[in-house]
Amino acid sequence: MMIALIEDDEAILQSLGMLLERQGFSVRGYSSAERFLEELGTEMPACVVSDIRMPGLSGLELQQELSRRDATVPIILITGHGDIAMAVKAVKDGAFDFIEKPFDDARLVDSIRAAIEAGARQRLRQTEIADLTARASELSPRQREVMRLVAQGLSSKEIALKLDISPRTVENYRAWVMDKMAAGNLADLVRKVVMLQDKDS
């Protein structure tokens, strides 16, 4: 798993790189956020570790740029005492963690491992949402309506009354929806509808 390490102090960049490599990580070092962004896309890192205060783009601005690009890579910011408010804002905006200097090596390594796990879960979720969105787009307007009402907990009889169709027709729609959404059971369908709703909210 490749870690992108961004630090304008060459000595810190080298010592941090060696520390992480000893922990089994593959590390690519960058002297600026701009250099990192130029290469982003050729190989997406599993995690970004960046100093928050650097010449040019700061770690905070880097985090904002990653969000703007929808890059699903967790970022950990290394911060001096005077940058705490900035780091807290970054976490509120989506950064994974911030670590104060001087920091404990184990604290950094643990945070990176947690960030990699969280990033993998997020990518898995995005893949699932993309699949669900594609499946839902293949439903007819009436099928989507039935799916929404089923997910709200209405029975086939209640849906039939609401849509002025027969319960048998509702059952047919329901079966098509379950099949097209690849839902194993009702609870699975409800979970998938909630995921789609969360994406749109």
N, C-alpha and C positions, 0 to 999 in steps of 0.2 A: 504494500500500500504506500503510495507516494504522498509525502507531506510537503507542501510548499511553505518555505520559511522565508519571511520578508523582513529584512533588518538592514538599516543603512550603515550600521557599525560593523565593519568587516570582521573584527575580532570576536564580537558576540555572535555574528552569523556563523563563523567557523566552529566556535565552541558549542553552540546549540545544535548545529548540524551533527557534530561528533556524538553528542549526548544522545540524540534521537536515533542515530545509526546504531549505536551500541544497544539500543532497545529493540532493534530489529526493523526499524522503519527505513524506507527508501526516502531520501531527502533531496529536494532541489532548492537551492538557495537563490534568492533574488535581492539585489541591493536597493530596489525601489518597487513600489506598487505598480508603477507604470510598466516596468520590465515584465513583471508577473502578468499583467493584463495583456501585454503584447503576445505572450505565449499561450494564454488561456484558450482552451479549445483543442490544442494539439493533443494534450493529455490532461484530463480533469483530475486534480488531486483529490485524495480522500479527505483532506483537511488542510486549511490554511492557518498558519500561525504568523501573526504580523505585529510588529511594533505599532503602537498607536500614533506616535509623534515622529514623523519623518519629513525630510524635505520633499517638496512636490505633494503628491497625494498622501494624505494621512491614512492611518488604518481605518478611521471612521469613514472617510470618503471612499476607501476601497470597499468597505462593507456595503455602503450605499450603492456603489456601482455594481457589485455582485448581485444585489437584490434587483436592481434595475434590469440586469441581463437575465434574471430568473435562473442564475447559476446555483444549482442545488449542492453547494459545497459549504460545510460548516466552517466558520471562522472564529479563531481564538485570538484575542487581542492582549498583547503584553503592554502593561501600562505603568508609568511612573506615578508617584503619589498625587501630583497635581492634575492628573488626567482622569481621576475617578469618575467625575460627573460625565465626562465625555464617553467613558467606557460603559457606564450605566445606560446612557442614551443608546449606545450601539447595541447593547443586549436587548433593550426594548424594541429596537428596530430589526432584530433578528440575528444578531451575532450569538454564537453559542456560549461563549464564556469570556471573562477577562481575568488576567492574572497580574497581580501587583509585583513590581520589582522591589527588592530582590526576591525572587521566587524559589520555592523548593522544587528541585528537579522532579521528584515523584508526583507532586501536584500537577505539573505541566504534562507529564506522561499520562497520568490518569485522565486528565481532561481531554487529551488528544484521543485516547482510546474510546472514551465516552462519546466524543464528537463524531468519530468514525462510525460507531454503532448507530447513532442518531441519524447521521447522513444516509446510511444504508437503508434505514427504515423509511426515511422521507422519500428516497428515490423509488423504493418499492411501492409506497403509497401513490406517488405520482403516476407510476406505470399502471397501477390498478384504476386510478381515476380516469386516465386516458382511455383505457379499455372500456370502462363503464360508460363514458361519454359517447364512445363510438357505438356501443350496443344500444344505448338509449336513443341515439339519433336514427336508428333503424326502425324504431317503434312508430306506429301511426299515432296521430293526435289522440284518438280514442283509447288506444292501448296505454299511452302515457297517462291519460286521465285515470284509467282503471288502476294502473300501478300506483299512482299518487294516493288514491283512495284506499287501496289495500294497505299501503304503508301507514296510513292514518289509523288503521285498525278497524275499518268498516267491514262488515260481513258481505257476502255476495248478494244477499237479499237487500241489505241497506244500499249497496252500490246500485243495484238494479232499480230501486225506487228513485234514487237520486238522479240517475241518468235516463230514466224512463225506458229501460230495456229489460229483457227477461233475465232471471237469475242464471239460466242455462247459458245465455250469451255472455254474461259476466264471467262464468266459469271458463268458457272458451278463451276469452280475452286474458283471463288470469293465467291459464295454462301457457298461452303464447308468451306472455310477459315473463313468466318464470323461466321458460326455455330460452328466450332471446337474451335475458339478462344473466343466464347461467347461474340462477339462484337455486341452491340445493333445497332450501325450505323457506318458509315465510320469514323467519328471523333473518336469514341471509339476505332476502330481498329488502327488508326494512333497513338493514345495515347499509346496503348499496345505495338505496334512495337517500339516506341521510348523508352519505359521502358526497353524492351529487349535489345535494342541497347546500352542504357546507362549502363546496367548491364555488357555488354561484353566489354565496352570501358575502 
